[in-house]
């Protein structure tokens, strides 16, 4: 059985993902979305990032982080993950166009 986890982190203005991914980051976790993790697997997120020209940063072979704009975040959540509107509304209150976000997928 494979366990999957998916969450969103917000980067403060001027902050970006480190070039070398680490287990500990300074990003703020703004949403734990494990109930949608089957639609947001490491492979799905990596393939989507590649199609968008975004960089997928691997922590290990089963854990990936993808830094995106807020617009790209909502594009992924709407078109790929099929997140319900009520959840999207909650996320909109936690993000701002000034932020960049990091989508994180993990499976083991």
Beta strands, then each sheet from edge to edge (+ up, - down):
strand 1: 4-11
strand 2: 28-32
strand 3: 56-60
strand 4: 63-69
strand 5: 100-107
sheet 1: 2+ 1- 5+ 4- 3+
end
